[in-house]
């Protein structure tokens, strides 16, 4: 099973590239935001639990999110692999994910980190805000979001770097160039499977 984490700050293009990677390699797209929305819509026990935290304006606890990921892994046990997008966001989540995958006799294969300059990130997010109307896509909140990313999420890359699993990909350039660079790092996992 090939398990890829697509990693990078807000505005680095993870959403755009995730869709392309899933289409090319047949991985299951595991976005915790989408999982949360689905579990809530389906009124599952985990969804109802998550909703109760969100209604109070609280973050959904890691164990609830990990429970949802476990359910998704179970439902897709025949999958070639998974693309984790927007998760893990903290080292604690990374450790919990590693433990969960280990129980399922698999592990993270590679962390592909999109490198984008802060100036470009701000420009992209503000532009996206004008088009999408997302309330958090504006200059005031961008800097706060990037600070949270640096403090809480960036250490996740260091966690996987210790395991020699991180590769940095330039996240500036055309969508097609970035996609080809990402694909070049993912394809060998599938070629290795064919040769085995």
N, C-alpha and C positions, 0 to 999 in steps of 0.2 A: 504494500500500500504506500502510495506517495503522498506525503503530507507537507504542504507548503504553507508558510506564513508569508503573506504579502504585507510588508512593514513600511511605515513612513508616516510623517506628520500629516495633519489635516491639510488638504489641498495638494497632496503629492501625486494624486491620480490613481489611488488604489481602486476606487470604484470602477473607473473606466477600464483599467487594465484587468481587473478581476473578471469582468464579463468576457473579455477576449480570451483570457487564459482558460476559463471554464469551457468555452466553446471549442477551443483548439484541442485541449487535452482530456476532456471528458471528466474533469474532477467535479466533486460536489462542492458548490459554493457555500461556505459556512460563515455567514455574517451574523454576528450575535444580535444586531439590531433587527434583522429580518426574522431570526429565530424567536426573539421576544415577541414581536408583533404577531407571529403565527400562533405561538403558544397562547397568547392572550385572546386572539380571535377564536381559537379552538376551545377556549375555556378549560384547558388542562389544569391539573392541580398546580403544576409549576407556573403556568400562566397566571392563574388566580393569585398565587403567592407574589409573583413579580408585580402584578397590577396593584396589590395592596401597598407595596413599598413605593411604587411610582405615584400613587394617589396621595401619599404623604410627602411627596417631593424628595424622596430618598433614593439613593442608588440601589439597584438590585444587587443583593449580596452575591459574592463570587460563587458560593455553593449552589445557588439557584441557577446561575448562568452555566456552571459546569454540568449541572443536572440536565439542562436543556441540550448542551453539546453531546452529552452521553446518549440522550434519546436520539439525537440526529445520527450519531455514529451507528447506533443499533439499527435504526430504520434503513440505513444505507450500508449495511455490512458487506454487500457485494461490490461496493464502489471501488474504482481504481485508486481513489485517494480523495483528499480534501484540500480545498484552498481556504485557509483561515484569513479572514479579512476584518480588520478592526479588533482582533482578539489574538493573543492576550494583550491587555493594556497595562498590566503591572507585573512585577516579578512574581508576586504571590499567585497571580493567575497563570503565569507561565509554568510555575512549579506544579500547580494543580493539574494543568493540561498535560504536562509530561507524565505525571502519575497516572492519569486517566488513560492516556495512550499506551503506557507501559502495561497496564492491566489488560489491554486489548491486544497485547503483543505487537505493538507498532510504536512509532516515534515520529517526531518532526524530522523530515528529510532535509529541509533547507529553509532558511529565512532569507527572503529577497528584500533588501532594504532600498527603497527609492530615496535617493539623495537629491534634494531640491533646496536652493538658497532661500533664506527667509524672505528676501525681497520678492522673489517669484511666488512663494507661497501666499504672501499677503495679496499680491496682485490677482492671483488665480481665485482666491476665496472671495475677494470683494467683487470680482467680475461674476463669479458664480452666483453670488447673492443678488446681483442685479437681474439675473435671468431667472433664478429659481424662486426668489422671494423668501429664501430661508432666513428666519429672523437672526440666527447666529452667524450668518455670513456677512459681517460688516467689520470695519476697521477696529472698532472698539473691542469687540469680543475676540477678534483674530489673535491679538497679542496675548490675551489671557489664555486662549486655547493652546497656543504654541508653548506658553510657559508651563502649563499643566502637562503637555506632551513631554517637554524636556525633563521635568521633575519626575513624572510617574512612568511614562511609557518608554523613553529612550533607554533606561536601564535594562529593559527586556532584551534589547539587542546585545548588550554586554553579557547577559545570562547565556544566550545562545552562542555568542562569540567564544566563550570558554569551552564550548563543545565543538568548536570549529564548524558551525553550521550557517554562519552569516556570510552573505555575499552582497556587496554594495553595487547598485545599478544607478547610473546617472538618470535622474528623473526629469531632466530638462531636454527638450528636443521635440521632434514630432511624436505623436502617439504611436505611429507605426515603428519608429526607431526604438522607442522604449519597449514596445511589445516584443520586437525581435530580440532585443537584449535579454528580456525576461525569458522568452521562449528558449533561447540558447542555453540558459541555465537549467531549465526544467526538462527539456527533451532527453538529455542523457539518462535520466532516471527510467524513462520508458524504453530506451534502447537497451539498457542493461537488463531489463525484464525480458525482452525478446531474446537476448543472447543466452539467458540462463537455461 
